[in-house]
């Protein structure tokens, strides 16, 4: 569970702000619900209502979300210590609870980050954050579609922030369990990831985390099935992959120790001094399988 000193509520909040152009408030948004689960405020009543319904059936989900965010933090810290200075964060979401450039800058002040998302609120908030706390020479945000790897790669290159001749860490954290429909409606997420592996240069890294329904405690199997049904019905459809399928997303990349594992077990020593304490009765309750691979 999440330690008491990390619990944040949105009590006495005022009315929701007017949404940015292009925001759909007829359905809850995956990005805004995730923001709600992390304790953020960039969400609307429809997102909070859905989030509360989800938590009623799966109370651990808030801890699952925070544990996944902490995996992102630890992966970024670890890669910076390995010498990586460039990050492309696809599906970066709404800036909540520590962002990639903030974590990277804690270790090396010369790191460079480009955020990519297709959700208008996520992009608007990221731009606001970078306008106030970023460095335009080292940080940028683009609105792009991960299903178009070549087009997205061009958008990132156009920012002038990333030098693709040098190693890059590509972050696909908690994004691939959201279905990525192609023209015929089938999920093309794995095919898109395969193209990203081709686009990455030698010495680059791929960071992945994804919900799995394999190897979780038996009592969570039904909860994950119910969670999928709720998301499929009310917001973006999701897909739970097996551990083997998630490992396959890294292709022939060499796994960084400790290999594929549950989010709380990936380099816990890289947790920051102010990181919240997340405890599960067993690591499998985190339900997210994660790993980092290096391109030969």
C-alpha positions as a Markdown table, in Angstrom:
| # | Residue | x | y | z |
|---|---|---|---|---|
| 1 | Unk | 0.0 | 0.0 | 0.0 |
| 2 | Unk | 1.0 | 3.7 | -0.3 |
| 3 | Unk | 2.5 | 5.2 | 2.8 |
| 4 | Unk | 0.3 | 7.7 | 4.6 |
| 5 | Unk | 2.8 | 10.6 | 4.0 |
| 6 | Unk | 2.3 | 10.1 | 0.2 |
| 7 | Unk | -1.5 | 10.2 | 0.2 |
| 8 | Unk | -2.8 | 13.2 | -1.5 |
| 9 | Unk | -6.5 | 14.2 | -1.9 |
| 10 | Unk | -8.2 | 16.7 | -4.0 |
| 11 | Unk | -10.5 | 18.0 | -1.2 |
| 12 | Unk | -12.0 | 21.4 | -1.5 |
| 13 | Unk | -11.0 | 21.7 | -5.1 |
| 14 | Unk | -12.7 | 24.3 | -7.2 |
| 15 | Unk | -14.7 | 23.7 | -10.4 |
| 16 | Unk | -12.8 | 21.9 | -13.2 |
| 17 | Unk | -10.9 | 24.3 | -15.5 |
| 18 | Unk | -12.1 | 24.9 | -19.0 |
| 19 | Unk | -10.6 | 22.0 | -21.1 |
| 20 | Unk | -8.0 | 22.7 | -23.8 |
| 21 | Unk | -9.1 | 22.5 | -27.4 |
| 22 | Unk | -9.6 | 18.9 | -28.6 |
| 23 | Unk | -10.4 | 17.4 | -25.2 |
| 24 | Unk | -13.2 | 14.9 | -25.2 |
| 25 | Unk | -15.1 | 15.0 | -21.9 |
| 26 | Unk | -17.8 | 12.5 | -23.1 |
| 27 | Unk | -15.5 | 9.6 | -22.1 |
| 28 | Unk | -12.8 | 9.2 | -19.4 |
| 29 | Unk | -9.3 | 9.5 | -20.7 |
| 30 | Unk | -6.6 | 6.9 | -19.9 |
| 31 | Unk | -4.0 | 9.6 | -19.3 |
| 32 | Unk | -6.3 | 11.7 | -17.1 |
| 33 | Unk | -7.4 | 8.7 | -15.1 |
| 34 | Unk | -3.7 | 7.7 | -14.6 |
| 35 | Unk | -3.1 | 11.3 | -13.4 |
| 36 | Unk | -6.0 | 10.9 | -10.9 |
| 37 | Unk | -4.5 | 7.6 | -9.7 |
| 38 | Unk | -1.1 | 9.3 | -9.1 |
| 39 | Unk | -2.8 | 12.1 | -7.1 |
| 40 | Unk | -2.6 | 14.7 | -9.8 |
| 41 | Unk | -5.2 | 17.5 | -10.6 |
| 42 | Unk | -5.2 | 17.5 | -14.4 |
| 43 | Unk | -8.4 | 15.4 | -14.6 |
| 44 | Unk | -12.1 | 16.1 | -14.9 |
| 45 | Unk | -15.2 | 14.8 | -13.1 |
| 46 | Unk | -15.7 | 12.1 | -15.7 |
| 47 | Unk | -12.2 | 10.8 | -15.1 |
| 48 | Unk | -12.5 | 10.9 | -11.3 |
| 49 | Unk | -15.8 | 9.1 | -11.4 |
| 50 | Unk | -14.4 | 6.3 | -13.5 |
| 51 | Unk | -11.2 | 6.2 | -11.4 |
| 52 | Unk | -13.3 | 5.8 | -8.2 |
| 53 | Unk | -15.3 | 3.0 | -9.8 |
| 54 | Unk | -12.1 | 1.2 | -10.8 |
| 55 | Unk | -10.6 | 1.6 | -7.3 |
| 56 | Unk | -13.8 | 0.3 | -5.7 |
| 57 | Unk | -13.2 | -3.0 | -7.4 |
| 58 | Unk | -9.4 | -2.9 | -7.5 |
| 59 | Unk | -8.1 | -0.9 | -4.5 |
| 60 | Unk | -4.5 | -1.8 | -5.2 |
| 61 | Unk | -4.5 | 0.0 | -8.5 |
| 62 | Unk | -3.4 | 3.3 | -7.0 |
| 63 | Unk | -0.3 | 1.5 | -5.6 |
| 64 | Unk | 0.2 | -0.3 | -8.9 |
| 65 | Unk | 0.2 | 3.1 | -10.7 |
| 66 | Unk | 2.7 | 4.7 | -8.2 |
| 67 | Unk | 5.0 | 1.6 | -8.4 |
| 68 | Unk | 5.1 | 1.9 | -12.1 |
| 69 | Unk | 5.9 | 5.6 | -12.0 |
| 70 | Unk | 8.8 | 4.8 | -9.6 |
| 71 | Unk | 10.1 | 2.2 | -12.0 |
| 72 | Unk | 10.3 | 5.0 | -14.6 |
| 73 | Unk | 12.3 | 7.1 | -12.1 |
| 74 | Unk | 14.7 | 4.3 | -11.3 |
| 75 | Unk | 15.2 | 3.3 | -15.0 |
| 76 | Unk | 16.0 | 6.9 | -15.9 |
| 77 | Unk | 18.4 | 7.3 | -13.0 |
| 78 | Unk | 20.1 | 4.0 | -13.8 |
| 79 | Unk | 20.5 | 4.8 | -17.5 |
| 80 | Unk | 21.9 | 8.2 | -16.8 |
| 81 | Unk | 24.5 | 6.6 | -14.5 |
| 82 | Unk | 25.3 | 4.3 | -17.4 |
| 83 | Unk | 26.1 | 7.3 | -19.5 |
| 84 | Unk | 22.8 | 7.9 | -21.4 |
| 85 | Unk | 22.0 | 11.6 | -21.9 |
| 86 | Unk | 19.1 | 11.4 | -24.3 |
| 87 | Unk | 15.5 | 10.3 | -23.6 |
| 88 | Unk | 12.4 | 10.0 | -25.8 |
| 89 | Unk | 9.4 | 9.4 | -23.6 |
| 90 | Unk | 6.5 | 8.2 | -25.7 |
| 91 | Unk | 3.1 | 8.1 | -24.0 |
| 92 | Unk | 4.6 | 10.4 | -21.4 |
| 93 | Unk | 1.2 | 11.4 | -20.1 |
| 94 | Unk | 0.3 | 14.3 | -17.8 |
| 95 | Unk | 3.3 | 15.6 | -15.8 |
| 96 | Unk | 2.5 | 14.2 | -12.4 |
| 97 | Unk | 4.8 | 12.9 | -9.6 |
| 98 | Unk | 8.2 | 13.5 | -11.1 |
| 99 | Unk | 8.9 | 13.7 | -14.8 |
| 100 | Unk | 11.7 | 12.2 | -16.9 |
| 101 | Unk | 13.7 | 15.4 | -17.4 |
| 102 | Unk | 13.5 | 16.3 | -13.7 |
| 103 | Unk | 14.7 | 12.8 | -12.6 |
| 104 | Unk | 17.5 | 12.8 | -15.3 |
| 105 | Unk | 18.6 | 16.3 | -14.2 |
| 106 | Unk | 19.0 | 15.1 | -10.6 |
| 107 | Unk | 21.9 | 12.9 | -11.9 |
| 108 | Unk | 23.3 | 14.8 | -14.9 |
| 109 | Unk | 22.4 | 18.4 | -15.8 |
| 110 | Unk | 23.2 | 17.9 | -19.4 |
| 111 | Unk | 20.5 | 15.4 | -20.1 |
| 112 | Unk | 18.0 | 16.0 | -23.0 |
| 113 | Unk | 14.4 | 14.8 | -23.1 |
| 114 | Unk | 11.6 | 14.9 | -25.7 |
| 115 | Unk | 8.1 | 14.1 | -24.5 |
| 116 | Unk | 5.6 | 12.6 | -26.9 |
| 117 | Unk | 1.8 | 12.1 | -26.3 |
| 118 | Unk | -1.4 | 12.2 | -28.3 |
| 119 | Unk | -3.6 | 13.4 | -25.5 |
| 120 | Unk | -4.3 | 17.1 | -25.6 |
| 121 | Unk | -4.3 | 17.6 | -21.8 |
| 122 | Unk | -1.0 | 15.7 | -21.5 |
| 123 | Unk | 0.6 | 17.8 | -24.3 |
| 124 | Unk | -0.7 | 21.1 | -22.9 |
| 125 | Unk | 0.4 | 20.4 | -19.4 |
| 126 | Unk | 3.9 | 19.2 | -20.5 |
| 127 | Unk | 4.3 | 22.4 | -22.5 |
| 128 | Unk | 3.3 | 24.5 | -19.6 |
| 129 | Unk | 5.8 | 22.6 | -17.3 |
| 130 | Unk | 8.6 | 23.0 | -19.8 |
| 131 | Unk | 7.8 | 26.7 | -20.4 |
| 132 | Unk | 8.2 | 27.3 | -16.6 |
| 133 | Unk | 10.8 | 24.8 | -15.6 |
| 134 | Unk | 12.5 | 23.5 | -18.7 |
| 135 | Unk | 15.4 | 24.4 | -21.0 |
| 136 | Unk | 14.3 | 24.8 | -24.6 |
| 137 | Unk | 17.8 | 23.7 | -25.7 |
| 138 | Unk | 17.4 | 20.4 | -23.8 |
| 139 | Unk | 13.6 | 19.8 | -23.5 |
| 140 | Unk | 10.7 | 19.6 | -25.8 |
| 141 | Unk | 7.2 | 18.1 | -26.2 |
| 142 | Unk | 5.5 | 17.0 | -29.4 |
| 143 | Unk | 2.0 | 15.8 | -30.0 |
| 144 | Unk | 2.5 | 12.5 | -32.0 |
| 145 | Unk | 1.1 | 9.1 | -32.6 |
| 146 | Unk | 3.2 | 6.2 | -31.5 |
| 147 | Unk | 1.6 | 4.1 | -34.3 |
| 148 | Unk | 3.6 | 6.1 | -36.8 |
| 149 | Unk | 7.2 | 5.4 | -35.8 |
| 150 | Unk | 8.8 | 7.1 | -38.8 |
| 151 | Unk | 6.7 | 10.2 | -38.7 |
| 152 | Unk | 7.1 | 10.5 | -34.9 |
| 153 | Unk | 10.9 | 10.1 | -35.3 |
| 154 | Unk | 10.9 | 13.0 | -37.7 |
| 155 | Unk | 8.9 | 15.1 | -35.3 |
| 156 | Unk | 11.4 | 14.4 | -32.5 |
| 157 | Unk | 14.3 | 15.1 | -34.8 |
| 158 | Unk | 12.7 | 18.4 | -35.8 |
| 159 | Unk | 12.9 | 19.6 | -32.2 |
| 160 | Unk | 16.7 | 19.8 | -32.5 |
| 161 | Unk | 16.9 | 18.3 | -28.9 |
| 162 | Unk | 17.9 | 14.8 | -29.8 |
| 163 | Unk | 20.9 | 13.7 | -31.8 |
| 164 | Unk | 20.0 | 10.2 | -33.2 |
| 165 | Unk | 23.6 | 9.6 | -34.1 |
| 166 | Unk | 24.2 | 9.2 | -30.3 |
| 167 | Unk | 22.6 | 6.6 | -28.0 |
| 168 | Unk | 19.0 | 7.3 | -27.0 |
| 169 | Unk | 16.8 | 5.7 | -24.3 |
| 170 | Unk | 13.3 | 5.2 | -25.6 |
| 171 | Unk | 10.7 | 5.0 | -22.9 |
| 172 | Unk | 7.5 | 3.0 | -23.5 |
| 173 | Unk | 6.3 | 2.9 | -19.9 |
| 174 | Unk | 2.7 | 1.8 | -19.2 |
| 175 | Unk | 1.6 | 2.7 | -22.7 |
| 176 | Unk | 1.6 | -0.7 | -24.6 |
| 177 | Unk | -1.3 | -2.1 | -22.6 |
| 178 | Unk | -3.4 | 0.5 | -24.3 |
| 179 | Unk | -4.5 | -1.0 | -27.6 |
| 180 | Unk | -2.9 | 0.7 | -30.6 |
| 181 | Unk | -5.4 | 0.0 | -33.4 |
| 182 | Unk | -4.2 | 0.0 | -37.0 |
| 183 | Unk | -6.4 | 0.7 | -40.1 |
| 184 | Unk | -8.2 | -2.7 | -39.7 |
| 185 | Unk | -8.7 | -2.2 | -36.0 |
| 186 | Unk | -6.2 | -4.8 | -34.8 |
| 187 | Unk | -3.5 | -3.9 | -32.3 |
| 188 | Unk | -0.3 | -2.9 | -34.0 |
| 189 | Unk | 1.6 | -2.0 | -30.8 |
| 190 | Unk | 4.2 | -4.8 | -31.2 |
| 191 | Unk | 4.8 | -4.0 | -34.9 |
| 192 | Unk | 5.3 | -0.3 | -34.0 |
| 193 | Unk | 7.8 | -1.3 | -31.3 |
| 194 | Unk | 9.7 | -3.5 | -33.7 |
| 195 | Unk | 10.1 | -0.4 | -36.0 |
| 196 | Unk | 11.3 | 1.7 | -33.1 |
| 197 | Unk | 13.9 | -1.0 | -32.4 |
| 198 | Unk | 15.1 | -0.6 | -36.0 |
| 199 | Unk | 15.2 | 3.2 | -35.7 |
| 200 | Unk | 17.3 | 3.2 | -32.5 |
| 201 | Unk | 21.0 | 3.4 | -33.0 |
| 202 | Unk | 23.6 | 1.0 | -31.6 |
| 203 | Unk | 24.1 | 1.4 | -27.9 |
| 204 | Unk | 20.6 | 2.8 | -27.4 |
| 205 | Unk | 18.1 | 1.5 | -24.8 |
| 206 | Unk | 14.4 | 0.5 | -24.8 |
| 207 | Unk | 12.5 | 0.7 | -21.5 |
| 208 | Unk | 9.2 | -1.1 | -21.3 |
| 209 | Unk | 6.5 | -1.7 | -18.7 |
| 210 | Unk | 3.2 | -3.4 | -19.3 |
| 211 | Unk | 0.3 | -5.0 | -17.4 |
| 212 | Unk | 0.3 | -8.7 | -17.4 |
| 213 | Unk | -2.3 | -11.2 | -16.1 |
| 214 | Unk | 0.3 | -14.0 | -16.0 |
| 215 | Unk | 1.9 | -14.9 | -12.7 |
| 216 | Unk | -0.3 | -12.6 | -10.6 |
| 217 | Unk | -1.9 | -13.8 | -7.3 |
| 218 | Unk | -5.0 | -15.8 | -8.1 |
| 219 | Unk | -7.3 | -13.3 | -6.4 |
| 220 | Unk | -6.1 | -10.6 | -8.8 |
| 221 | Unk | -6.9 | -12.6 | -12.0 |
| 222 | Unk | -10.6 | -11.8 | -11.8 |
| 223 | Unk | -9.9 | -8.2 | -10.8 |
| 224 | Unk | -7.7 | -7.7 | -13.9 |
| 225 | Unk | -10.4 | -9.3 | -16.1 |
| 226 | Unk | -13.0 | -6.9 | -14.6 |
| 227 | Unk | -10.6 | -4.0 | -15.0 |
| 228 | Unk | -10.1 | -4.8 | -18.7 |
| 229 | Unk | -13.9 | -5.0 | -19.2 |
| 230 | Unk | -14.3 | -1.6 | -17.6 |
| 231 | Unk | -11.6 | 0.1 | -19.7 |
| 232 | Unk | -12.8 | -1.7 | -22.9 |
| 233 | Unk | -16.4 | -0.5 | -22.3 |
| 234 | Unk | -15.8 | 3.1 | -21.0 |
| 235 | Unk | -12.5 | 4.4 | -22.3 |
| 236 | Unk | -9.6 | 3.1 | -24.5 |
| 237 | Unk | -9.5 | -0.7 | -24.9 |
| 238 | Unk | -6.6 | -2.4 | -23.2 |
| 239 | Unk | -4.7 | -5.6 | -23.7 |
| 240 | Unk | -2.9 | -7.7 | -21.1 |
| 241 | Unk | 0.1 | -9.6 | -22.4 |
| 242 | Unk | 1.9 | -12.6 | -21.1 |
| 243 | Unk | 5.4 | -12.2 | -19.7 |
| 244 | Unk | 6.9 | -13.8 | -22.8 |
| 245 | Unk | 5.0 | -11.4 | -25.1 |
| 246 | Unk | 6.3 | -8.4 | -23.1 |
| 247 | Unk | 9.8 | -9.8 | -23.2 |
| 248 | Unk | 9.4 | -10.2 | -27.0 |
| 249 | Unk | 8.8 | -6.4 | -27.3 |
| 250 | Unk | 12.5 | -6.0 | -26.6 |
| 251 | Unk | 13.5 | -8.2 | -29.5 |
| 252 | Unk | 17.2 | -9.1 | -29.5 |
| 253 | Unk | 18.1 | -6.3 | -27.2 |
| 254 | Unk | 20.4 | -7.4 | -24.4 |
| 255 | Unk | 18.5 | -7.3 | -21.1 |
| 256 | Unk | 19.9 | -5.0 | -18.4 |
| 257 | Unk | 20.2 | -6.7 | -15.1 |
| 258 | Unk | 18.1 | -7.9 | -13.3 |
| 259 | Unk | 16.2 | -8.6 | -16.6 |
| 260 | Unk | 12.4 | -8.7 | -16.8 |
| 261 | Unk | 10.7 | -8.4 | -13.4 |
| 262 | Unk | 7.9 | -6.8 | -11.4 |
| 263 | Unk | 8.2 | -3.1 | -11.2 |
| 264 | Unk | 9.2 | -2.9 | -7.5 |
| 265 | Unk | 12.1 | -5.3 | -8.0 |
| 266 | Unk | 13.9 | -3.4 | -10.8 |
| 267 | Unk | 16.9 | -1.7 | -9.2 |
| 268 | Unk | 15.2 | -0.6 | -6.0 |
| 269 | Unk | 18.5 | 1.0 | -4.9 |
| 270 | Unk | 17.9 | 3.7 | -7.5 |
| 271 | Unk | 15.0 | 5.1 | -5.6 |
| 272 | Unk | 15.3 | 8.8 | -4.9 |
| 273 | Unk | 15.6 | 10.1 | -1.3 |
| 274 | Unk | 12.1 | 11.5 | -1.4 |
| 275 | Unk | 10.4 | 8.5 | -3.1 |
| 276 | Unk | 7.2 | 7.3 | -1.6 |
| 277 | Unk | 7.2 | 3.9 | 0.1 |
| 278 | Unk | 5.1 | 1.4 | -1.8 |
| 279 | Unk | 4.6 | -2.0 | -0.2 |
| 280 | Unk | 2.9 | -5.1 | -1.6 |
| 281 | Unk | 2.3 | -8.3 | 0.2 |
| 282 | Unk | 4.2 | -9.9 | -2.7 |
| 283 | Unk | 5.8 | -8.2 | -5.8 |
| 284 | Unk | 3.4 | -10.0 | -8.1 |
| 285 | Unk | 0.6 | -7.7 | -6.8 |
| 286 | Unk | 2.2 | -4.9 | -8.8 |
| 287 | Unk | 0.8 | -6.7 | -12.0 |
| 288 | Unk | 3.3 | -4.8 | -14.2 |
| 289 | Unk | 6.1 | -6.6 | -15.9 |
| 290 | Unk | 9.0 | -4.4 | -16.8 |
| 291 | Unk | 12.5 | -4.4 | -18.2 |
| 292 | Unk | 15.2 | -2.5 | -20.1 |
| 293 | Unk | 17.1 | -3.7 | -23.1 |
| 294 | Unk | 20.2 | -2.4 | -24.9 |
| 295 | Unk | 20.7 | -2.5 | -28.6 |
| 296 | Unk | 23.9 | -4.3 | -29.7 |
